[in-house]
Amino acid sequence: MSAENQGIVNAHLTPLPDRVGVDGLEEKWCRDWDESGVYRFRNTRERSGVYSIDTPPPTVSGHLHVGHVFSYTHTDVIARFKRMQGYDVFYPMGWDDNGLPTERRVQNYYGVRVDTSLKYDPDFKPPFHGTKGKKISAKDQVPVSRQNFIELCEELTAEDEKLFEQLWRSLGLSVDWSQTYHTIGEHPRRVAQKAFLRNLARGEAYQKEAPGLWDVTFQTAVAQAELESREYDGFYHRVAFRFADGTPIYIETTRPELLAACGALIAHPDDKRYQKYFGQKVYSPLFKVEVPILAHPAAEMDKGAGIAMCCTFGDVTDVQWWRDLNLPTRSIIQRNGRIVMDVPDWITDEGGRRIFEQTEGKTTFSARKIIVDALRESGDLDGEPKPTKRMTNFYEKGDKPLEIVTSRQWYLRNGGTNQKLNKELLERGKELNFHPDFMRVRYNNWVEGLNGDWLISRQRFFGVPFPLWYPVKENGETDYAHPITPAEDRLPIDPSSDVPEGFEESQRDQPGGFTAEKDIMDTWATSSLTPQIVTHWAEPGEQDQALFKATFPMDLRPQGQDIIRTWLFSSMDRAHLENGCLPWSDTTLSGWILDPDHKKMSKSKGNVVVPDEPIKKYGADAVRYWASCARLGLDATYDEGQMKIGRRLAVKLLNAVKFALAIGREDENHKVTQAAEATWDPADVTVPLDRAVLAGLAQVIDQATKALESYEHSKALEVTESFFWDFCDNYIELAKNRAYGTADATGRTPDEAQVLSARTTLGLVLDALDRLLAPFLPFATEEAWQWMHQGDGSVHRASWPRSESYRAAAQGQDPDLLAWAGTALAALRRIKSEAKVSMKTPILSASLSVAPEGLEAVKAALDDIAEAGRVTGDLDLVEETDQPEAKGAGEDEAGIRVTTSQLGEPPAKKPRK
């Protein structure tokens, strides 16, 4: 029973195990927590009494790795702490079902691919059910309809989600599983579509035909936030463009296959080599297309020849030049990454048309070889290609360089093209509390570096569809400028199967009828709305409105540092546009998990650890301990050695609690009057050493509380664990004989008040420590709590310790008394160690030389020191000012030394049976 809630605990009625262990606690307590609803959100509080967490929905596309355990444990520690502080904690869990990773996994797992021309087959059976990690080539995949494919996605993600939930439960996440959601589920789809329609109505969402980054493997557009710059092998080709008189001007390019798409040559306006040519025109090699030589400040004078061809489009710089200089659009790359099948009309030279025909339908790699051979033959290639390394944009989940393709896409304003919105989002960043704060600069850098709005459409199949149709004109053309939108009360809809108001299904894709928007939303367009999804934003029901009022804006967004630019920023953008506020007040950002070689763990590197392995090996508390030792924002190494320490801590806690509860049980060695039974009333703590422990505990409670309120979980664990070990190694050793109430080595018997003081201190401190450790070691602390409180609730619903009552019970006692007493005991034991005799060997007499600052403390605890050290005769204290240089109380024997001592006979060894 806690000091702030005094009551009587009769330890004699508490059943205790014969042997202490942590194995099997996960299954035992998970089942109990489910049945009792310990973590269920009550939704009975005003906003001030609720703490709400926007939990990251993990991508359901395979297996979790131990890095997930790392970051989700950090969140759970805070959730448990806030719950014990009295908050009604809103802690849901979601599953991110949609997106490219899920589609890729489904394709490989079932051996299928989508063919949109096929009709739905209700009897379809996939050729595979798991391929054991082997990839199936596209030609071996069975084509299926979009609806059949979506059903397979739903089937596989449902199975994956069961495994994910099982893992999270075994880890001890205190999630309210009744609040689980799926990003592809009905409610999230309604929220995503509703938010989009409101963005569209306010002019924040828009569509346009424009060049954009395109992944040829996944056949979809890619947003700026999803880019990854990687080094890529290439060759520089020195190629001659020629003036009308045949005079060459050389450019250097790594992409000669784009020569037919060239619209201009670009040099820096200050480059004296080319200033005389600005405004003149040259002809492209092979194709003989006339192009101007122009100036632009983005040209790099020290790169290659200092003058570059602008093709539409080779890279993002080409897009900038094309836009700024109003160049013609001459795209030759299709969405599949191959050269277009018809000769472009801007190529009029017959020889050029024949060369282009050779490249039609070819991959860029094959087309490059054809063009380079032709340049070599025409004499327009100066020397041979030179190998180089270049940084190229990739889709973060792709393995081929991105192309830039012109297509119709949907965009959402994010400050990339609007300075006013950009400034507003930077100001929002100042309002948000970042933990650690140095991560704030990543947000600022991202917002300041935006060069375009957020591309939110994807050319995929499994995701939230745009809730739009378009009129089909009488001539059969689609009128994209006037989209047809549904009423909000119809949401969610699928335009491929639902019909807009005023139309019939027979008018689908017919002149004068309608056609569906085929694209789906980017997965981040749904995930960016998780605060609105989980709090039931804009739902009409009374319970939904009450939930939103009690939980939004939310308190915490925990996430990885790598998705500040995607999830964190996009969520800030959506809340700013829709709600006019931050989506949450605080964000915690975890670092990376490194393997033992200090390399980042990732599936692609093959160095991940499946999290259920260490849980089975060491227990969930041990794995949580390892995760909790790491500070936010900093990388941590996967360390099973630390997990062993965590397991040892959990076992030690159980042993210490069992020891405290077992004291006073009647047996032939320990018989104490009933009057000495502990009531765990702080008023019963009367011995100076015991009060010193309570004073130290009060300090630890303050430090741990302050650390957790600042989201510094590792610091809270560190101060609590340090005190716990000091309590076990020093206090229990010093006070256990007094707690037993047995006669000491000299025959003296402690009075009942001294016995009661020790027993009460053991109970009060272990009760508080159990609660301080509960956020970190939920299973062992629950087990210990039940021993102490005989089924009276859960430790995870108990109140967080408050220091005031312990400090009051300490009555001003200096907490350093315990450290000095422990140092004195260590000094006495050292003489036995040096004599190589048993610690049970009696000390007939001894004299301790103590530094002046520790003298009173040692005097106050002298009886406990003598008993713990087995001193049967005199134990004298001498104040000595001429001590060797000391490190401070509690370190080795600093400040205390034994000047004289006499050992008795070691106890006889018991014969082996």
N, C-alpha and C positions, 0 to 999 in steps of 0.2 A: 504494500500500500504506500502511496506516495506521501511525502512530507506535507504537501499542500492539501492532501485529502486523508487526514489521519483516520485510522481504523485498525481493527485487530485482525491479524492473520495468525491462525493457529497452525504452525508448521507441522505439528504432530499428526494432523489429519491429511496432510498432503502426500499422495502417493508418489514415490520417487523411484526411478529405474535403478536396477542393480548396476548397470553399466551405462555410461553416458556416450552418446554418439549422434552424428548428424545425418546418417544415412536414412533415407526414407521420409525425411521431414517434408520434402516438397510435395509428395503425393498426399500425405496426411493433411497438411494445412491448406493446400489448394482446395481440396474437397470441402474442408470445414469453412473456409472463407466464402466459397460459392454458396453453400447452404445458408450461412448466416447473413450474407449480403453485406459484409464488412465494408466493401469499397463502393457500394451503390450510391449514386448521387441522389440526394433527397429532394432537391429543388424546392426547398421550403424557406429559403432565405432571401433577403434583399441582396442586391448586388454586392454590398460591402461585406457580406458574410460568405461569399462564394469565391473560390479560387479556380479559374478555368484554364485548361491547358489545350493548346492546339497541337495535338500529338502528330508527328510525322506519319502519314500512311505509307508503309513500305511497299515498294513495287513488287507485285506478286508475279514473279517471272523466274522461279527456280528456288534456290536455297538462300536463306539468310547466312551471313558469316559473322564471325565473332566481333567485327567492327560494329554491327548493329547492336549487339549486347552492350557494348561499350557506351554508346550514346544514349540508348534507351534506359540504361541503369541510372545515368545522371539525372534524367527526367524523373524517374520513379522515386529517387531519393527526395527530390523537392516535393513531389506529390504527397509522399508519406509524411514529411515534415509539416507541410501545410495542414494536412488532415489532423495531425496531432495538436496543432495549434488551435484547432477548433473550426477551421474553415470547412464548408461543404465543398469538397473537391470534385470538380467536373473534369473527368479524365477519360475521354473516349478513345477508341482505337479505330482506325480506318485501314482499308486495303486499297492500294492504287492498282486497279485492275487493268485499265486501258493503257495504250501506248505501244510504241514499237517493240520494246523488250518482250511484252506479252505475245504480240503477233509472231515475232521470230521464234519464241519458245514453242508456240502452238504449231507453227509450220514444221519445226524440227521434231516435235514430240509425236505428231500424228501423221507426218509425211503428206501434207496438203498445201495447196496454194489457191488463192482466190482467182476466179474467173468471173467477172461481173456479168458476162453474157449468159451464164448458166442460171437456170431456175432452181428454186429451193427443192431439195429432195428430202422428204420427211423420213425416208428409210436409209439414208446414207450411213455407211459404216466406214470409219477411217482405216487405212491399211496398217497403221501402227498404233500402239499404245505405249510409247516410250521407246527411244532408240539408244539408250545408254550413252548419251553424250555424243554420239556420232551424227555428223551433219548429213542431211539428205540433199543431194543436188537438186536444182530446180527441175531438171528434166525428169527426175524420178518422183517428183511430188504429184499427187493426184489433184486435178483441178476440182474446185467445189464452188458453190454459189456463196455470195457474201453472207447470207443468212445462215447457211450451214457452218461457215467459218466462225461466225460470231457465237453460235451455239457451242462449238468446240472450245472457243476461248472461255466462255462462261463455265463450261464443265471442268476445264483444267484449273482455272483460277480458284474455283470452289474447293478443289482438292488441295491446292497449295495453301489456301487460307487456313484450312484445318490444321495443317502441319505448323504454320506460322503461329497460330493461336496456341497450340500445344506447347511450343517452345517458349512463348512469352509467359504462359502460365507457369511453366517449370522454372523460369527465371524469377518468378515472384512479382511481376509487374502488377501494381495495384490498380489496374484498369477496370472501369465499369463496363463489363462486356455487354450489358444491355444497350449501350450507346454505340455499338459497332456500326460502321457504314462502309459502303463500297462506292468508289468513284464512278462506277458504271451503273450503280443502282438507281432506282426510280427517283428518290429524293435528290441525290446529287445531280442527276440529269436535269431535274426541274430547276434547281438553283442555278446551274450553269447556263441553261437556256434563258431563264428569266433575266439573269444579270446581263447576258449578251444582248437581249432585246432592249433592255434599258440603255445599255451603252450605245446601241444603234440609234435609238430614239433621240439621244442627246448629242449625236454626232461624234461620239468617241470611238465607235467601231465603223470601219469603212472598208470597201473593197476597191482594188485597182489592179490593172494590168501593168506589171512592172518586172524588171529583172530581179531575181532573187536566188539565194543559194539553194542548190538542189542536190540531194543524194541519189545517185543513179542506182544504187543497190536497193534502197528501200522505196525508191520512186516517190519521194515526198519532198516538199519544201522544208527548209530548216531555218530556225530563228537565230538571231545573233547570239543569244544566250546559250545556244547549244553547240557553238563552235569550239573546236579544239585545234590549235595550231601545232602541226607536227613537221618534223624534218622529212624531206622527201627527195629521193635521188632524181636528178634530171641532167639535162645537157644544155649548154649555151650554144646557140646556132647564130653565127654572124651572117646576116642576110642583107642583100643589096636591094633597096628601092631605087628607082632611077627617075631622073628628070627627063623631060621630053627629048633632050639631046643625047640621052644615054648615060649621063654622068651619074655615078652611084652615090648614094648616101646610106651608110650602114647602120643597122640596128642589131641588137643582140636579144634573142628570145629563147625561152625554154619551151614555147608552144607554137612551133611553126605550122601545126595543123590548123591554126586559126587564121592563117594569112587571108583566106577568102572572106573573113569577117571583119577585116581591118577597115576602120573609118577615118583614121588620121594618124599622123606621127606627132608625138608630144615631146617637148623639151622644156626645161626650166627657163622662165623669162630672163634670168640673169646669166644664162650660159652663153658666153661670147662665141662659142664654136658654132652656134646655130641661130643666133639672133638675125643674121642676114637672110636666113631662109624662111623666117616666120611669114606666113601669108602665101608662100609659094606652094606649088603642087607637084607631087611625084606619082609614079605608077607602081603599084604593087607587083612583086615578081610573080611569074606564072600566070596570074589572073588579069593583069593589066588594068586594074581598077584605079582610077584617079582619086587620090586622097590628099588633103591639105596638111601642111606642117604648121602646128599651132603651139602656143605657149601656155603652160599651166604650172602654178607653184608646187603642185604635188609631184612633179617630175624630179627624179633624183639624179643630180649631175654626176655623182661619183659611182653610179651603178651601171655596169655594162658600158655601152657606148654613150650613155648620157641622154640618148634619145630613144623613145620606145614607141612601138605601135600600139594603138588603142583598138582593141577588138571587142565586139559586143556579143559575148562578154568573156574575158579570160580570168579576171579577178575583180575584187571590189574596187580597186583603183580605176579600172576601166569603167565601172558604173559611175564613179564620181566624175570622171572626164566626160563621159557621155552626157550626163545630166548638166554639168556646168557649161559645156561648150556646144550643147544642142546638136550632138552628132547623130547621124542616121543609125537606125537599128538594123543590124545585119547578122541576126542570130543564125548559126548553122548547127548548133548542138541540140538534139532532141532530149526529151525527158528521160529516155533510156540510156543516155550517155553516148549515143551514136550520131554520126553525121546525117543531116537531113537527106531525104531520098530524091529531091529534085534540085536541079541547078538553080541557084538564086538568080532573080532577074537582073540584079546589078552587075553580074558577070556577063559581059557581052562579047568578049574576045573568044573566038572559036577554039583556040588552043587552050585557053583557060577553062572553058566549059568542058572540054574533053578530059582535062586533068581532074576537075571536080567530080566528073562522073565516076572516076576510078575510086573516089573516096566515099561515095554514097552508101549509107548504111553501115559503114565501117566504125569500129570503136576508135576512140581518139588515139589509142596506141598504134593501131594499124594504119590509120590515116596519116599519122606523123611520119611513119616510115615511107609511105608513098610520096608525101610532099618533100621530104628531105632528099630522096632519090631524084625527084624531078628538079629540085633546086641545084643539086650537084651536076645534073646533066645540062641545065640551062646556063651554068656558070654564075648563078646568083648566090651560091653558098661559098663564102670566103673561108677556106680551110675546113678542117673537120670539126664536128661538134666536140665541145670540151665538157667533161663531167663536172657537175656542181651539186651542192646541197642547197635546197631552198625550203623555206617555211611555207607550208601550204595548209589551207583550211580543210578540216575534216569535220563531219558530223561526229559528235562525241561517242556515238555508238557504232559508227561506220568504219569501214576499212579501205575506202577509196576516196581520193580527193574529190571535193565538191565541185560541181559545175555551177555556172550561173545561167539560169534559164528564165526566159520571159513567160510569165503565166499570170492568170487572174487569181488573186489571193485575198484573204481577209486580214485586216490589221486592226490593232487596238492601240490607241494613243498611250504612250508611256513616257513622254518627255523627250523622245529622240528627235522629234521635228518641231517641238514647241517649247521655246525657252521659258515661258511662263509656267507650264506644267513641270518642266525640269526643275525649276527653282523651288516649286511647291513640294516636290518629292524630296529634294535635298533638305528642306526644312522639316519634313516629316522624319527624316533620318536623324535629325538633331533631337526630336522629341523621344525617340525610341531609346531605351536603356539596353546597350549592348554588353553582354558578359562573355568574354572579357572586352573591355572598352576598345582595345586596339583593333578589333575587328571592324569597327565603324568605318575605318578608312577604305575598306574593301567595298562597302556599300557606296560611299561617296565617289570612289574612282569609277565604279560601274555606271552610276547615274550620269556623271560628268562626261563619260566616254561614249554614251549612246549616240549612234549616228542614224538611227531609223526607228520607226515605230515597231511594235511587237507583232510579228507575223504569227497569227493564231490558227490558221487553217492547215490541215494536213490531208494528204491524198492517201489515206489509209482506210481501214475498215472497222476496227474494233475501237469505238470511242463514242463520245457524245456528239451526235449530229447537230449541225447548225439548223435551227428551227425555221427554215426558209424554203420558199418555192419561188419560181420566177415565171412571169407570163411568157407564153410562146406566141410570137406574132403570127399573123396569117400566112406570112411567107416562110414560116418554120424556124425563124431565128429566135434565139432566147433573149429576152429583154432583161439583162442583168442590172440595169439602172433602176428598176422598180421592183425590188423584192417584195414578195407577199409574206406577211408575218401572221402568226396565230395569236389569239387572245391568250393572256397569261393563264387563265383557268383551264386551258386545254393541255398545258405542259405536264409532263414531257411528251414530245412527239418525235416521230421518225418520219421525215418528209418522203422517204422512199416508199413508205407504206400508208402513211396518213394523207388525207386530202384536205386542201385549204377550203375555207368557207366559200360557198358560192360555186364550187366546182364538183364534178363527179369523177370517179376513178377512170371512167372511159375517156376522159379528156387529158389524161397523163401523156406527156410527150407528143401531143397532137397540136397542129396549127390551131390557134385560137384558144388553146388550153393552158396547161401549166407543166412545168418540169421541176423536179426536186433538186435542191442543192446537194451535190454528191460528196462534198468534203466533210470531214469531221473536225472537231476542235482539237487543238494541241492538248496533250495530257496536262500541261501546266495551266491551261486555261480553265481546267476543272480544279486541279490541285491548288491553284491560287485562291480559290474560294473556300478552302477548308474551314476558315473561321465562320463564314456564313452558313456553310453546310451543317456543321455540328451544332450551331446555336439556333438552327431553324429560322434563319432570316426570312422575312417577308412571307411567312406562312400564315394562313388565316385562322387556324385553330387557337383557342384560348390558351391551351397548354403550350403550344408552340410559341406564342407571344410572350408567355411568362418565362419560358426558358431563355428566349433571346434577351429579354430584359435583365435576367439574372446573370447572364454569362458574357454578354458582349458590350463593349470591346473586351477581348479576352486578356488574361494576365500574362501568359507565357507562350512563346513559340520556341521550342527546342529544335535544333536542326544541325546539319553538318555545315562546316565552313565553305565547302565547295559549291553549295547551292544558294549562296547569298544572292548571286546575280539572277537566279531563276526563281526559286520558290519564295525566298524572303522578299525580294524586290517586287515580284509580280503580285504577291499578296498585299504589299503596301500600296501598289498602284490601284488594285481593284477596290480596296477599302477606301482609299482617298477619293476615287471617282464615285463610288456608290454610297458610302456612308459618311464621307467628309471627316474621317478621323483615322487614327492608327487602328489596325486590327487587334493589336495587343500592346501592352506597356513594356514588356521585357522580352529579350531573346537571348538564349544561351546557345553557344556555338562550340561544338566538340571538335577535337583535333582528329588526326588520322591514327589508325592502328598500324604499327610497323611489325614486320616479322622479326625473328631473332637476328637477322642480318641488317636490320634497320631500313628495310625497304617497305614501301606502302603495300598493305595487303589489298589485293584486288583479284577478281575472278579471272581476268585476262592474264595475269601473271602466274596463276596457278598456285599461289602461296597462301590461300585463305584457310582458316580453320573453321570447321563446322561447329557451331556453338554448343550443340548438345553433347559433344565429346568431353570438353572440360567439365560440364555440369555433371555428367555421369561419373566422371573420375574424381572430382573434388567436392561436388555439391554446389548448389546455386549460390549460397552465401559466399563461398570462397571466390567464385567468379565475379560476383558483385563487388566483393572487397577489392579485387584487382582493378576493376573498372573505376571504382570510387576513389582510388588512390590518385588517379590522373586528374590534373587540373584542366579546366575548360580552355579550349583554344590551342592546347599544346598536344603534340603527338606523343603517343605512348607505345611502348614495346609490348608485344604479347609475351607474358612472363608467367609461366606455370609456377615458378618459385614463389611469386607473390601470392598466387592462389593457395599454395600450401600454407603460407602465413595466415591467410584469411580463414582457412579451414581450422587451423590451430586456434585462432582467436575465437571462433564459434564454439569449438569444443571446450576451451578454457572457460568461456562464459557459463556454459552449462555446468561444468564442474564446480565453478565458484558458487553458483546459485544452489546447487545440490548440497555443497558443503555448509552454506549458511542455513539452509532449511533443515539439515540433518542434525545440527547442534542441539543438544538438549534431549534427543531421543533416549529413552531409558535403555541402558545396557549395563553390563557388569562393571564397566570402567567409568561411565559418566552418569552420575546421579545428582540431579540438581532439583531444588524445590520448585514447585509450580510457579511460585512468585517471580522467578527469574525468567519466565517465558516472555519473549519479545512481543510487545504490542506495536512496535515500529512507530512509537510516538516520539517525535524529536525532543520532547522535554526529558526523556529518559537518557539522553546523551549527556554524560556528566564528566567523563574522563578527558583530560586535555588532548591526549593523542586522538581520541575519537572526534573531538570537536575540530581538531586540525584537519582531519579528513573531510568533514563536512564543509569547512571553509574552502578547501581545495576543490571540492565538488562544485561549490557555488561558482567559483572562477571558471571552471570548465564549462558549466552550463551557459554562462554568459558568453564565453568565447565561441562555443559551438553554435549557439543561437545566432549570434551576430554573423558568423561565417555563412550559415545556411540562408539567412535573410539576404545576404549578398551573393548568393548562388555559388559560394566557395565550398562545395561539398567536401573536397579533399582536405581542406584545412579543418573542417568540423570533425572529420573522421580522425585526422591526425591527433588533435588535442584530446579527443575522447579516448582513443586507443592508448595513447601514452599514459593517461591517468589510470586507465583500467589496469595496465600491466604494473604500474607502480603500486596500485592498490593491492593487487594479488601478490606481488613479489615482496613488498615491504609490510603493508598494513596487516594483511591476513597472517603473515608469519609472526609479526609482533603481537597480535591480539588474539590469536586462535586459542592459546591455552587459557587466557582469561575468559574468552567466550565459552569454553568448555566448562569453566568453573572448577577445574581440578587444582590440586595443590601444586605449587611450583617446586623447583629443585631443592629449595630450602625448607619445604614443608608448609609454606605460607599458602593460605586459601583466600582468594579474592571474595569480597563481600558481594551480596546480591546486586547492589547498585552498580558495581564495576562490571559484573557479568552482564547485567541488563544493558548497560551502556554499550558494551562490545557487540552484543547480539543485535541491538537496535541499529547500530552503525552499519553492521554488515547488511542488514535488511534494507535500510534506507538507501545506502549507496548502490547496492546491486539493483534495486528497483529503479533507481534513476538511470544507472548505466544501461540497463536493459532497454529503457525508453530512448536514451541517446543513441544507442546502436541500432534501434529498430529500423530506421530508414535504410540502413546499409545491410543488415543481416536479418531480414524479416522472418526467416524460418526458425533459426535458433532462438531469437528473442521471443517469438510467440510461444515456443516450447517452454522456455524459462518462465515466461509470464504466467502460463497456466499452472506451473508448479507453485508459483508464489501466490496466485490469486484464485486458485481452485475453480477455474472456468468462469470467473467474473469478467466477462467481456474479452475483448482482444486488445493486445498491446497497441495495435495499430489504430484503435479508436480511443486509447488512453490519452490523457492530457500530456503535452510536452512539459518536461520539468521546468520549474521556475526557481530561480536562485534564491529568492527572498527568504523562504522558510528555512533553507539549509544555512544561509548566512546568519539568520537570527539564532538558530540552534547552536551555531559555532561560538556565539557570544564573544566575538572579537579575537578568537584564537588565531594565531599566525599559522597559515597552512604549511610554512616551511618546517614546522615541527616534525612532520612525517619524514621529510627528506633527511633531517639531522638524525632522527632515530634510526632510519634505514642505514645511514652511513655508519653509525655506531655499531649496529648489528653486523654489518659487512666487515668492520674492523675486527670484531671478535671472531667471526668465522674464518677470517683470513689466517689467524694464528693456527687454527686447526688444519687448514689446507696446507700451510707451509710445513706443519709437523706431520702431514700425511696420515692424519687420523680421522676417524668418523666424525661427522657433524654432531653425533649424539654424545660425543666425549664431553664430560663435564669440565667446566673451568673452575678450579678451586678458588682462584682469586685473580683479579686483574685491575689495572689502573688505566684509565683512558685520559689522554691529554687532548683537550677540546679547545678549539679556537673560541675567543670571547663571544663572538656573535652567535655561537651555537650552544653555549653552555647551559642557558636556561631551558632551551628546548630539550636537550638530552636529559637534564634533571627531571623535567616533567614526565618523560616517558621511561625513566630508568627501570622501573619494575618490569615493564613489558620487554625492555631490551635485555635485562638479566634473564628473564624466563625464556625468551626466544633463543638466547645465546647459551642456555644451560649453565649459568653461573651459579654455583652452589654456595660460594662464600662471598667475600666482600667485593664490591665493584665500585672502585673509587674514581672520582672525577677530579681532574686537575686543569685549571685554566692555564693555558700556555700561549703567550703572545709571540714567542719566537718559533713559529711553525714554519716548516718548509713551504715554499710557494704553492698555494692551493688553487685548484681549478674551480672551486665552488662546491657548496653542499650538494651531496647526492652523486658526485662523480668519484668513483673508486672510494678511497678513504680520505679524500681531501678535507682538511679541517679537523680530522680526528685521527689519532694514532694510539696504539696500545704501547704503553711504556714498560709495564711489567705484567707478567701473567704466569700462572701455574696451572698446568693441565692435570686432570685426574686420569684414572685408568679408563681406556676405551671400553665400551660395553662388549661383553663376550659375544662372539658370533654364534648365531643359532645354527645347530647342526642341520645339514640337509636331510630331508626325508628320503 
